[in-house]
Structures are given as structure tokens and as C-alpha cells.
Amino acid sequence: MKILRFMTTANRPTYGVWEEDRVRVIAGDPYGVWAVSDTVLRLEQITLILPPTDPPNIVGVGFNFLTHVQELGEAPPDRLLSSWQSTTSLTGRDRPLIIPRGMKEPVHYEVQLGIILRAPLFEASESEAMTALFGYTGAITLSIPTDKYESGARWSRGRSYDSTTSIGPFLQSEMNPDNADIHCRLNSEEVVKANSSSFLFSCPRILSELSHRHTLRAGTLILTGPAPFDQSDKKVRRVVQEGDILEIEVEGAGKLSNPVVAA
């Protein structure tokens, strides 16, 4: 099921189920009791597609593809690496990803599979964790260089600038997380072709381990780790500049496209 969060001509956030040429509105609370209603909206009644969640928290997983670890010359982690990310970093489909003002160093980009929770999790087993799952989505992140002398965790700082992460367009509730294709195109050229079957830490394990570190609230967005670049093309451009267009396509969750601008 493709779930969409959007604004209507009534100017309020609404959830619905995408049916190709129309959207069927969800009645009730998507993080509580809900059902697909008989109310149908035409596409022209949708004024803005929003990120599929307004998360209370964003948690990012570090190295989760062996080939990505090897790209960076690192050893595979023996435990799940994670960091927090500011919720103000989030934007949605067609909205600009913003390179911060005054940035002189190269800005890299990452694409990931995102997980969204529908219920809280605390000290959950892997099977228990999956019952709290709402669905999956695509994510594009600009990784901003940080000064090593600044305070705080560098992973969190570099991914917390405003409007540097986009997710969407859909939340897919019926996807197999252990075998999902992830594609990324930079200015229409494919630069990432990966599959979640290559995860070092599966989605159930990620959720379970994180829930043993802290409570995960309903609506939390978890980014499962950057996908590796196309290994067959050594000339793939791994940095972005103003004017670029980034697009991610996660199997079942639609295509997400964002322009890159400089503040």
C-alpha cells in the first residue's frame, strides 16, 4: 500500500492511499486507529506532497553496506553505529536541498532506505519490532563537512543543517525490507544501484538494537545507512553543486526528486 501525506485545498495535512490517478483519504489517526475511507480526492485537489512523516526524532545508521565500508577504507563494524539528526533537516519531494551559506568544501550526497514507526518501541525483540513498523520510504541526504574542532558528534552535525534531507514520496507498507532495490540518479545518470539484501544489519535488527538504547516514539524516522555508489563506474561524481538534480527510487515507494541549491 502506497501511503501519501499531503496538503489539500483545505490547507491541512492529510494522509491517503495512492491509487495512480486519485487518492483515497485515510480516516482516523495513522499512528493509532485508522481506516481507508470512501472519500476520494482528485490529484488537482492536492496542493503539496509532504514528507510521509513529521518525525519526533530522526536516527541515522552508519555503515550498513559492506561495499560502502570498503569505499571509505574502513573495517566492517561489529555493532550498530547510529547518530541523531535534527528534524529541521527534513524536507520533501521537489523541495530544494540546501547547501549551507559559505560552504567551501565539497558536499557529498547519500541515498538510503528509510523506516517509519507507527507505534513506540522499547527493548523489543526483532519480531516485536516489526509489529511497530508503519512502512518504508526513500531518503536523500546532503552530508555537510564539519570542523573537527566543533563540539558534538560529527555525524549528527553534518546531517542536521536545515533542508538537507528529503524523504518520500510514498510510505510503502507492504514492501520486503530484506530485498528492496535502491537506485539514485544525479542529473539523470544512474550513480547508485543497490539492494537491501546486502545490509550488514537487517531492518528488524536495527529496530531491535535501537529500542534497547532508547525509546523510539511513533513517527520516528530511521535512516538505514548510505547505499554504495556504482562500483562499475570509477568516474561517478560523489559530490553535488548548485543546479544538480538528485533522484532516488526505492522499490515500491516511488521516485523522489530534489534540486540542489546554495543558500
C-alpha positions in Angstrom: 0.0 0.0 0.0 1.4 3.4 -1.0 0.5 5.9 1.7 0.8 9.6 0.9 0.9 12.6 3.3 -0.2 15.8 1.6 -1.8 19.2 1.8 -5.2 19.9 0.2 -7.1 23.0 -0.9 -8.5 22.9 2.7 -4.9 23.7 3.8 -4.4 20.9 6.3 -2.1 17.9 6.3 -3.9 14.7 5.3 -3.0 11.0 4.8 -4.3 9.0 2.0 -3.7 5.8 -0.1 -2.4 6.5 -3.6 -4.4 4.8 -6.4 -2.5 6.1 -9.5 -4.9 8.8 -10.7 -6.5 9.6 -7.3 -6.0 9.4 -3.6 -8.4 7.7 -1.1 -8.4 9.6 2.2 -7.4 7.8 5.4 -9.8 8.4 8.3 -8.6 8.4 11.9 -5.0 8.6 13.3 -2.4 6.9 11.1 -0.4 6.3 14.4 -3.5 4.9 16.1 -6.8 3.6 14.8 -7.4 4.3 11.1 -9.1 3.0 8.0 -9.3 3.9 4.3 -12.4 5.9 3.8 -14.7 6.3 0.8 -13.6 9.9 0.3 -11.6 10.3 -2.9 -9.6 13.3 -4.0 -8.5 14.1 -7.5 -4.8 14.9 -8.0 -5.6 18.5 -8.7 -7.0 18.8 -5.2 -3.6 18.0 -3.7 -1.6 21.3 -3.4 1.6 19.9 -1.9 3.1 16.4 -1.2 4.7 16.4 2.2 7.3 14.1 3.7 5.4 10.9 4.7 6.1 11.6 8.4 6.6 14.6 10.7 9.0 12.7 12.9 9.6 13.4 16.6 13.1 12.0 16.0 15.5 11.1 13.2 18.0 8.4 13.8 20.7 7.6 11.2 22.6 4.3 10.9 26.2 4.4 10.0 28.0 1.7 7.9 25.4 -0.8 6.8 26.6 -1.9 3.3 29.9 -3.7 3.1 30.9 -2.1 -0.2 30.2 1.4 1.3 32.5 0.5 4.2 35.2 -0.7 1.7 34.8 2.5 -0.3 35.8 4.5 2.7 38.6 2.2 3.7 37.0 1.3 7.0 36.7 -2.1 8.8 33.2 -3.5 8.9 31.5 -2.6 12.3 30.9 -5.3 14.8 28.0 -3.3 16.3 25.3 -1.0 15.0 26.6 2.6 14.7 24.0 5.3 15.0 23.6 9.1 15.4 20.8 11.6 15.9 19.8 14.1 13.2 17.8 17.3 13.6 14.2 17.2 12.5 14.6 20.6 10.8 16.9 18.9 8.3 13.8 17.3 6.7 12.1 18.4 3.5 10.0 16.7 0.8 9.6 16.0 -2.8 10.6 18.7 -5.3 11.7 21.0 -2.5 15.3 22.3 -2.6 18.2 20.6 -0.8 20.2 23.5 0.5 24.0 23.7 0.7 24.7 26.0 3.7 25.8 29.5 3.1 29.6 30.0 2.9 30.3 26.3 2.3 33.7 26.0 0.5 34.4 22.3 1.0 32.9 19.6 -1.3 29.4 18.5 -0.2 28.7 14.7 -0.6 25.3 13.1 -1.0 23.8 9.8 0.3 20.8 7.8 -0.5 19.1 5.4 1.9 16.2 3.3 2.7 14.1 5.0 5.5 11.9 3.2 8.1 9.0 4.9 9.8 7.4 3.6 13.0 3.6 3.6 13.7 4.0 2.7 17.4 6.5 3.2 20.2 9.3 0.7 20.7 11.3 -0.1 23.9 13.5 -3.1 24.4 11.8 -5.0 21.6 12.9 -8.3 20.1 13.3 -8.4 16.3 9.9 -9.9 15.8 8.3 -7.5 18.2 10.0 -4.6 16.5 8.4 -5.4 13.1 4.9 -5.2 14.5 5.6 -1.5 15.3 6.6 -0.8 11.7 4.5 1.7 9.6 6.4 1.4 6.4 9.4 2.3 4.2 10.4 5.3 2.1 13.4 6.7 0.1 15.8 9.3 1.5 18.4 11.7 0.0 20.8 13.4 2.4 23.5 16.0 1.9 26.5 15.2 4.1 27.9 18.6 5.1 31.6 18.8 6.0 32.2 19.8 9.6 35.0 21.3 11.6 36.6 18.6 13.7 37.1 21.2 16.5 33.4 21.9 16.8 31.5 20.4 19.7 29.2 17.4 19.3 29.2 14.3 17.2 30.4 15.0 13.7 27.8 12.6 12.0 25.0 14.5 13.8 26.3 17.9 12.9 27.0 17.1 9.3 23.5 15.9 8.7 21.5 18.4 10.8 21.6 21.5 8.6 18.2 22.8 7.6 16.7 21.2 4.4 19.4 18.8 3.8 17.4 15.5 3.9 14.4 14.7 1.7 12.2 11.6 2.1 9.2 10.2 0.2 7.2 10.5 -1.9 5.3 7.4 -0.5 5.4 5.3 2.6 5.2 1.7 1.4 3.6 -0.5 3.9 3.8 -3.8 2.0 7.5 -4.0 0.9 10.0 -6.7 1.7 12.7 -4.8 3.6 15.3 -7.5 3.1 15.1 -7.4 -0.7 14.4 -3.8 -1.8 16.1 -2.2 -4.8 17.6 1.3 -4.3 18.5 3.5 -7.2 19.9 7.0 -7.4 20.4 9.3 -10.4 22.4 12.5 -10.5 21.2 14.7 -13.3 19.5 11.6 -14.9 22.7 9.5 -14.7 22.5 6.4 -12.5 25.1 6.5 -9.8 23.7 4.1 -7.2 22.2 0.6 -7.8 21.9 -1.3 -4.5 19.7 -3.8 -2.7 18.9 -4.0 1.0 19.7 -7.8 0.9 23.3 -6.5 1.3 22.6 -4.9 4.6 25.1 -5.8 7.4 22.3 -5.1 9.9 18.7 -6.0 8.8 15.8 -3.8 9.4 14.4 -5.9 12.3 17.9 -5.9 13.9 18.2 -2.2 13.5 14.9 -1.5 15.2 15.5 -4.0 18.0 19.0 -2.7 18.8 18.0 0.9 18.8 15.0 0.2 21.0 17.4 -1.2 23.6 19.3 2.1 23.6 16.3 4.4 24.0 12.6 4.6 23.4 11.6 5.0 19.8 8.4 7.1 19.5 5.7 6.6 16.9 6.5 8.5 13.8 10.3 8.2 14.3 12.3 8.1 11.0 15.3 5.7 10.9 17.7 6.0 8.0 19.2 2.6 7.5 22.7 3.6 6.1 24.1 5.1 2.9 23.9 2.9 -0.2 27.2 2.3 -2.1 28.0 4.0 -5.4 28.0 2.1 -8.7 31.3 0.1 -8.5 31.5 -0.4 -12.2 32.0 3.3 -12.9 35.0 4.8 -11.2 34.1 8.3 -12.6 30.9 8.6 -10.6 30.6 12.1 -9.2 30.1 11.8 -5.5 29.7 15.5 -4.7 26.9 17.9 -5.5 26.8 21.5 -6.6 24.1 24.1 -7.1 21.9 23.2 -10.1 22.2 19.5 -9.7 19.0 17.3 -9.6 19.1 14.2 -7.3 16.6 11.4 -7.6 16.1 8.3 -5.6 13.8 5.4 -6.4 13.1 2.8 -3.7 11.2 -0.2 -5.0 7.5 0.3 -4.2 8.0 3.7 -2.6 8.1 5.8 -5.8 10.6 8.3 -7.2 11.8 11.2 -5.1 13.4 14.2 -6.9 15.1 17.3 -5.4 17.1 20.2 -6.8 20.3 21.3 -5.1 20.6 25.0 -4.3 23.2 27.1 -2.4 21.9 29.3 0.4 
